[in-house]
């Protein structure tokens, strides 16, 4: 991967994570797989909105889905993405 492609890819992943609802979804998926109905209930938004957020995360390789019976079950692909959460909190703490 060329350096420019690498940075473009990283920016895409960061952009996908740059929304409070998507951060919440990733955090919940770190606890275990969920279906869209469960996430909709947790977030308190309509299913189409949650589906769009899931689509953004999936397109950027952060999550994946598998069909189980008649539902799609979403799971986190790379738990190391949660390391970014810890880093962001550390930045906030140092700024205080």
Backbone as ProteinMPNN parsed JSONL, in Angstrom:
{"seq_chain_A": "XXXXXXXXXXXXXXXXXXXXXXXXXXXXXXXXXXXXXXXXXXXXXXXXXXXXXXXXXXXXXXXXXXXXXXXXXXXXXXXXXXXXXXXXXXXXXXXX", "coords_chain_A": {"N_chain_A": [[0.845, -1.178, 0.0], [0.642, 2.138, -0.903], [2.004, 5.124, 0.587], [0.274, 7.373, 0.522], [-2.195, 6.152, -0.042], [-2.444, 4.66, 2.252], [-2.765, 6.618, 4.28], [-5.12, 7.776, 3.402], [-6.86, 5.623, 3.675], [-6.73, 5.272, 6.506], [-7.82, 7.715, 7.312], [-10.427, 7.384, 6.397], [-11.369, 5.318, 8.072], [-11.202, 6.61, 10.543], [-13.002, 8.676, 10.104], [-15.338, 7.202, 9.849], [-15.647, 6.418, 12.467], [-16.147, 8.79, 13.682], [-18.564, 9.684, 14.983], [-20.946, 10.037, 17.525], [-22.981, 8.051, 17.891], [-22.053, 5.894, 16.342], [-19.691, 5.357, 17.71], [-20.774, 4.492, 20.121], [-22.097, 2.178, 19.22], [-19.898, 0.588, 18.381], [-18.647, 0.293, 20.854], [-20.623, -1.174, 22.232], [-20.672, -3.488, 20.639], [-18.222, -4.485, 21.296], [-18.707, -5.832, 23.565], [-20.065, -7.995, 22.779], [-21.763, -9.84, 20.121], [-24.522, -8.332, 18.356], [-27.886, -7.781, 17.225], [-29.632, -5.709, 14.822], [-32.034, -4.844, 15.907], [-31.633, -4.982, 18.694], [-29.612, -3.068, 18.995], [-30.965, -0.813, 18.077], [-32.902, -0.5, 20.058], [-31.243, 0.021, 22.263], [-29.99, 2.438, 21.543], [-32.085, 4.104, 20.92], [-33.067, 5.155, 18.571], [-34.559, 5.216, 15.265], [-34.837, 2.213, 13.282], [-33.881, 2.405, 10.639], [-32.024, 4.468, 10.748], [-30.083, 3.417, 12.499], [-29.314, 1.255, 10.944], [-28.06, 2.587, 8.816], [-25.839, 3.674, 10.157], [-24.581, 1.288, 10.912], [-23.962, 0.331, 8.39], [-22.012, 2.182, 7.506], [-19.942, 1.623, 9.314], [-19.472, -1.025, 8.632], [-18.709, -0.86, 5.91], [-16.246, 0.288, 6.2], [-14.712, -1.65, 7.328], [-14.762, -2.087, 10.068], [-16.692, -3.435, 11.457], [-18.505, -6.548, 11.037], [-21.028, -8.653, 9.571], [-23.18, -11.443, 10.018], [-25.542, -13.728, 8.755], [-28.084, -15.037, 10.703], [-30.486, -17.265, 11.155], [-33.248, -15.394, 10.491], [-32.086, -12.932, 10.804], [-29.589, -10.352, 10.816], [-26.537, -10.519, 12.364], [-24.338, -8.512, 14.046], [-20.854, -7.962, 14.542], [-17.774, -7.0, 16.104], [-14.858, -6.527, 14.248], [-12.128, -5.958, 14.695], [-10.962, -5.733, 17.701], [-8.95, -4.056, 18.607], [-9.5, -1.483, 17.893], [-10.665, -0.296, 20.008], [-8.58, 0.574, 21.53], [-8.091, 3.075, 20.639], [-10.104, 4.526, 21.846], [-9.241, 4.57, 24.514], [-6.945, 6.083, 24.219], [-7.981, 8.556, 23.379], [-9.415, 9.335, 25.654], [-7.273, 9.586, 27.418], [-5.943, 11.766, 26.279], [-7.85, 13.769, 26.78], [-7.827, 13.773, 29.609], [-5.21, 14.665, 30.094], [-5.367, 17.211, 29.148], [-6.863, 18.518, 30.98]], "CA_chain_A": [[0.0, 0.0, 0.0], [1.391, 3.38, -0.968], [1.822, 5.961, 1.77], [-0.928, 8.198, 0.348], [-3.35, 5.256, 0.113], [-2.503, 4.283, 3.668], [-3.352, 7.727, 5.04], [-6.507, 7.91, 2.958], [-7.589, 4.529, 4.34], [-6.828, 5.581, 7.933], [-8.77, 8.822, 7.46], [-11.763, 6.814, 6.21], [-11.731, 4.603, 9.295], [-11.431, 7.608, 11.59], [-14.25, 9.372, 9.756], [-16.432, 6.279, 10.181], [-15.787, 6.402, 13.923], [-16.338, 10.163, 14.15], [-19.966, 9.984, 15.276], [-21.245, 9.46, 18.841], [-23.78, 6.819, 17.796], [-21.198, 4.811, 15.858], [-18.795, 5.017, 18.815], [-21.573, 3.692, 21.043], [-22.302, 0.861, 18.596], [-18.632, -0.154, 18.467], [-18.469, -0.047, 22.266], [-21.561, -2.264, 22.545], [-20.242, -4.708, 19.944], [-17.049, -5.022, 21.992], [-19.236, -6.679, 24.642], [-20.625, -9.194, 22.162], [-22.559, -9.62, 18.915], [-25.869, -7.776, 18.531], [-28.647, -7.571, 15.991], [-30.017, -4.309, 14.639], [-33.119, -4.552, 16.84], [-31.043, -4.724, 20.01], [-28.92, -1.774, 18.937], [-32.001, 0.22, 17.944], [-33.483, -0.327, 21.384], [-30.239, 0.634, 23.139], [-29.695, 3.806, 21.129], [-33.327, 4.879, 20.957], [-33.303, 5.76, 17.257], [-35.278, 4.289, 14.396], [-34.027, 1.135, 12.722], [-33.206, 2.826, 9.409], [-30.861, 5.279, 11.142], [-29.074, 2.49, 13.023], [-28.827, 0.492, 9.79], [-27.102, 3.447, 8.092], [-24.608, 3.715, 10.953], [-23.957, -0.027, 10.772], [-23.431, 0.263, 7.028], [-20.767, 2.966, 7.475], [-18.933, 0.855, 10.047], [-19.178, -2.236, 7.859], [-17.98, -0.466, 4.694], [-14.88, 0.66, 6.565], [-14.025, -2.806, 7.873], [-14.714, -2.048, 11.528], [-17.586, -4.503, 11.906], [-18.989, -7.471, 10.011], [-22.328, -9.225, 9.906], [-23.475, -12.763, 9.479], [-26.962, -14.014, 8.845], [-28.435, -16.103, 11.639], [-31.927, -17.403, 10.953], [-33.726, -14.324, 9.615], [-31.511, -11.674, 11.264], [-28.168, -10.089, 10.664], [-25.864, -10.352, 13.651], [-23.145, -7.691, 13.838], [-19.779, -8.155, 15.497], [-16.57, -6.19, 15.933], [-13.805, -7.272, 13.554], [-10.806, -5.705, 15.261], [-11.121, -5.098, 19.011], [-7.9, -3.058, 18.867], [-10.052, -0.153, 17.661], [-10.991, 0.235, 21.331], [-7.387, 1.245, 22.04], [-8.241, 4.48, 20.271], [-10.952, 5.109, 22.888], [-8.392, 4.818, 25.671], [-6.042, 7.18, 23.861], [-8.756, 9.801, 23.365], [-9.679, 9.69, 27.053], [-5.997, 10.028, 27.988], [-5.734, 13.135, 25.765], [-8.759, 14.634, 27.541], [-7.337, 13.877, 30.98], [-3.987, 15.472, 30.1], [-5.73, 18.591, 28.83], [-7.555, 19.123, 32.142]], "C_chain_A": [[0.89, 1.24, 0.0], [1.064, 4.25, 0.243], [0.545, 6.794, 1.668], [-2.194, 7.356, 0.527], [-3.549, 4.877, 1.573], [-3.167, 5.375, 4.489], [-4.807, 7.959, 4.652], [-7.371, 6.848, 3.622], [-7.8, 4.846, 5.824], [-7.822, 6.713, 8.179], [-10.205, 8.325, 7.302], [-12.252, 6.085, 7.451], [-12.048, 5.598, 10.409], [-12.723, 8.377, 11.343], [-15.449, 8.491, 10.104], [-16.681, 6.248, 11.685], [-16.167, 7.767, 14.495], [-17.811, 10.546, 14.316], [-20.311, 9.316, 16.604], [-22.033, 8.149, 18.781], [-22.925, 5.655, 17.323], [-20.192, 4.398, 16.929], [-19.525, 4.142, 19.837], [-21.771, 2.277, 20.499], [-21.041, 0.016, 18.706], [-18.392, -0.593, 19.913], [-19.387, -1.207, 22.657], [-21.136, -3.574, 21.876], [-18.978, -5.295, 20.567], [-17.463, -5.961, 23.12], [-19.843, -7.973, 24.097], [-21.476, -8.845, 20.958], [-23.972, -9.127, 19.244], [-26.568, -7.74, 17.178], [-29.126, -6.116, 15.948], [-31.14, -3.917, 15.596], [-32.607, -4.219, 18.228], [-30.362, -3.36, 20.034], [-29.908, -0.623, 18.836], [-32.609, 0.537, 19.306], [-32.513, 0.39, 22.322], [-30.033, 2.113, 22.831], [-30.934, 4.686, 21.201], [-33.59, 5.649, 19.671], [-34.069, 4.757, 16.411], [-34.304, 3.334, 13.706], [-33.275, 1.567, 11.462], [-31.96, 3.662, 9.714], [-29.737, 4.375, 11.652], [-28.485, 1.678, 11.884], [-27.826, 1.295, 8.976], [-25.779, 3.519, 8.842], [-23.851, 2.386, 10.839], [-23.314, -0.183, 9.4], [-22.098, 1.008, 6.916], [-19.644, 2.192, 8.162], [-18.517, -0.391, 9.271], [-18.356, -1.917, 6.616], [-16.528, -0.133, 4.985], [-14.139, -0.443, 7.308], [-13.933, -2.865, 9.387], [-15.573, -3.161, 12.122], [-17.913, -5.415, 10.723], [-20.327, -8.016, 10.484], [-22.428, -10.619, 9.32], [-24.958, -13.022, 9.699], [-27.171, -15.209, 9.768], [-29.957, -16.166, 11.668], [-32.394, -16.291, 10.02], [-33.165, -12.953, 10.013], [-30.034, -11.568, 10.896], [-27.598, -9.815, 12.051], [-24.539, -9.65, 13.391], [-22.122, -7.977, 14.935], [-18.577, -7.293, 15.114], [-15.483, -7.038, 15.285], [-12.447, -7.148, 14.238], [-10.952, -4.991, 16.606], [-10.063, -4.046, 19.321], [-8.392, -1.636, 18.608], [-10.407, 0.513, 18.999], [-9.783, 0.901, 21.992], [-7.446, 2.743, 21.737], [-9.09, 5.2, 21.316], [-10.102, 5.508, 24.088], [-7.462, 6.0, 25.422], [-6.772, 8.519, 23.902], [-9.052, 10.264, 24.793], [-8.407, 10.195, 27.732], [-5.676, 11.463, 27.53], [-6.581, 14.118, 26.556], [-8.247, 14.85, 28.952], [-6.086, 14.752, 31.071], [-4.293, 16.945, 29.849], [-6.383, 19.299, 30.031], [-6.617, 19.651, 33.171]], "O_chain_A": [[1.793, 1.359, 0.828], [-0.004, 4.13, 0.843], [-0.192, 6.904, 2.648], [-3.15, 7.793, 1.167], [-4.676, 4.786, 2.061], [-4.04, 5.09, 5.308], [-5.63, 8.304, 5.5], [-8.479, 7.133, 4.076], [-8.908, 4.707, 6.34], [-8.581, 6.673, 9.148], [-11.103, 8.796, 8.001], [-13.413, 6.218, 7.838], [-13.037, 5.447, 11.126], [-13.451, 8.69, 12.284], [-16.461, 8.986, 10.601], [-17.818, 6.069, 12.12], [-16.477, 7.873, 15.682], [-18.246, 11.598, 13.848], [-19.998, 8.14, 16.794], [-21.761, 7.233, 19.558], [-23.051, 4.546, 17.841], [-19.87, 3.216, 17.048], [-18.964, 3.174, 20.353], [-21.629, 1.298, 21.232], [-21.112, -1.153, 19.085], [-17.979, -1.726, 20.16], [-18.952, -2.127, 23.35], [-21.232, -4.642, 22.479], [-18.692, -6.479, 20.384], [-16.669, -6.783, 23.576], [-20.102, -8.917, 24.844], [-21.871, -7.692, 20.785], [-24.536, -9.47, 20.284], [-25.927, -7.676, 16.129], [-29.028, -5.393, 16.939], [-31.191, -2.773, 16.048], [-33.089, -3.283, 18.867], [-30.521, -2.594, 20.984], [-29.706, 0.427, 19.447], [-32.804, 1.701, 19.655], [-32.918, 1.267, 23.086], [-29.917, 2.936, 23.738], [-30.842, 5.875, 21.508], [-34.263, 6.68, 19.687], [-34.212, 3.594, 16.787], [-33.114, 3.618, 13.571], [-32.143, 1.134, 11.244], [-30.958, 3.565, 9.006], [-28.577, 4.55, 11.278], [-27.278, 1.436, 11.858], [-26.841, 0.739, 8.492], [-24.713, 3.433, 8.231], [-22.629, 2.369, 10.69], [-22.239, -0.769, 9.276], [-21.16, 0.508, 6.293], [-18.528, 2.117, 7.648], [-17.343, -0.76, 9.259], [-17.404, -2.633, 6.304], [-15.672, -0.259, 4.109], [-13.063, -0.208, 7.858], [-13.118, -3.609, 9.933], [-15.231, -3.75, 13.148], [-17.631, -5.091, 9.57], [-20.706, -7.86, 11.644], [-21.847, -10.93, 8.28], [-25.544, -12.593, 10.693], [-26.522, -16.246, 9.631], [-30.625, -15.246, 12.14], [-31.974, -16.249, 8.864], [-33.705, -11.925, 9.606], [-29.344, -12.567, 10.696], [-28.114, -8.989, 12.803], [-23.715, -10.131, 12.613], [-22.473, -8.202, 16.093], [-18.401, -6.914, 13.956], [-15.219, -8.154, 15.734], [-11.707, -8.126, 14.343], [-11.055, -3.765, 16.641], [-10.263, -3.222, 20.213], [-7.763, -0.678, 19.059], [-10.443, 1.739, 19.099], [-9.944, 1.704, 22.911], [-6.916, 3.564, 22.486], [-8.825, 6.359, 21.637], [-10.214, 6.617, 24.611], [-7.225, 6.815, 26.314], [-6.235, 9.506, 24.406], [-8.948, 11.453, 25.098], [-8.459, 11.13, 28.532], [-5.191, 12.273, 28.32], [-6.098, 15.176, 26.959], [-8.231, 15.978, 29.443], [-5.928, 15.502, 32.035], [-3.552, 17.822, 30.293], [-6.441, 20.528, 30.08], [-7.056, 20.182, 34.191]]}, "name": "protein", "num_of_chains": 1, "seq": "XXXXXXXXXXXXXXXXXXXXXXXXXXXXXXXXXXXXXXXXXXXXXXXXXXXXXXXXXXXXXXXXXXXXXXXXXXXXXXXXXXXXXXXXXXXXXXXX"}
